[in-house]
Amino acid sequence: MEHIIQCSSRPGALVLDPFMGSGTTGVACKRLGRDFIGIEKDAKSCEIARWRIAAAQGQRNTRIVAKVNMDQRCCQCGRAGVAGSGLCVKCAVEVATEQIKAEAGPLFKGAND
């Protein structure tokens, strides 16, 4: 996985893994200096991923969205399927991306703005 991340992104890039599983992509991102957003609906897999990513070298920004409840609606856009934050996966990723951009400052200046 590290080879794929290294070949397909630059250091400081934001990598999204919508099916995080046990966090292999997140670990690779941490080791290679990439920011990472992981999404996983299985709570057990999410907890494993949290431990693995926390143990990886070079602590950087990580957001994990877990336990999607399809019976609730997003408080921001009204879509079905809400994570613990009250947001749907799409809105949670947008919010996390904006937070990472704000924390990174000049790294994202001009990118998609």
C-alpha positions in Angstrom: 0.0 0.0 0.0 2.9 2.4 0.8 4.1 2.0 -2.8 0.7 3.0 -4.2 0.4 6.0 -1.9 3.9 7.1 -2.7 3.4 6.8 -6.5 -0.1 8.5 -6.5 0.3 11.4 -4.1 2.8 14.0 -2.8 3.9 14.5 0.8 1.3 16.6 2.6 -1.5 15.5 0.2 -4.9 14.5 1.6 -5.9 10.8 1.0 -9.5 9.6 1.4 -10.2 5.9 2.1 -14.0 5.5 2.1 -13.7 1.8 3.1 -11.0 1.9 5.7 -11.2 -1.6 7.2 -8.3 -2.1 9.6 -6.5 1.1 8.5 -3.7 -0.1 6.1 -4.0 3.0 3.9 -4.0 5.2 7.0 -0.8 3.6 8.3 0.8 4.1 4.9 -0.2 7.7 4.8 1.2 8.4 8.3 4.5 6.8 7.4 4.8 8.7 4.2 3.7 12.2 5.5 0.2 12.3 4.0 -2.9 13.6 5.7 -5.7 10.9 5.9 -9.4 10.7 6.2 -10.8 7.2 6.8 -14.4 6.1 6.8 -15.5 2.8 8.3 -19.0 1.7 9.3 -17.9 -1.4 11.4 -17.0 -0.2 14.9 -14.6 -3.1 15.6 -12.6 -2.5 12.4 -12.6 1.2 13.2 -11.1 0.6 16.6 -8.4 -1.6 15.2 -7.6 1.1 12.6 -7.4 3.8 15.3 -4.8 1.7 17.2 -2.8 0.9 14.1 -2.8 4.5 12.8 -1.9 5.9 16.2 1.1 3.5 16.4 2.3 4.6 13.0 5.3 7.1 12.7 4.9 10.8 12.0 1.6 11.8 13.6 -0.4 13.9 11.2 -4.1 14.8 10.7 -6.5 11.9 10.7 -10.3 11.9 10.8 -12.2 8.7 11.2 -16.0 8.6 10.6 -17.6 5.5 12.0 -20.9 3.8 12.8 -23.2 5.2 10.1 -26.8 5.1 11.1 -29.1 4.9 8.1 -32.2 5.7 10.1 -31.1 9.3 10.9 -30.8 12.3 8.6 -27.8 14.6 8.3 -28.2 17.9 10.2 -26.5 19.8 7.4 -28.0 18.5 4.2 -30.8 16.2 5.2 -29.4 13.0 3.5 -30.0 9.6 5.2 -27.1 7.9 6.8 -25.5 9.7 9.7 -22.2 9.2 11.5 -21.7 10.0 15.2 -21.1 13.7 14.4 -24.7 14.1 13.1 -23.4 14.5 9.6 -23.7 12.2 6.6 -20.4 10.8 5.3 -20.2 13.4 2.5 -20.7 16.3 4.8 -18.3 14.8 7.4 -15.6 14.5 4.8 -16.1 18.1 3.6 -15.9 19.4 7.2 -12.8 17.3 8.0 -11.1 18.5 4.7 -11.8 22.1 5.6 -10.3 21.5 9.1 -7.2 19.9 7.7 -6.8 22.8 5.2 -7.2 25.3 8.0 -4.6 23.5 10.1 -2.2 23.1 7.2 -2.3 26.7 6.2 -0.1 27.6 3.2 0.2 23.9 2.1 -3.3 24.1 0.7 -3.2 27.8 -0.4 -4.6 28.0 -3.9 -5.6 24.3 -4.1 -9.2 24.0 -5.3 -10.0 27.6 -4.1 
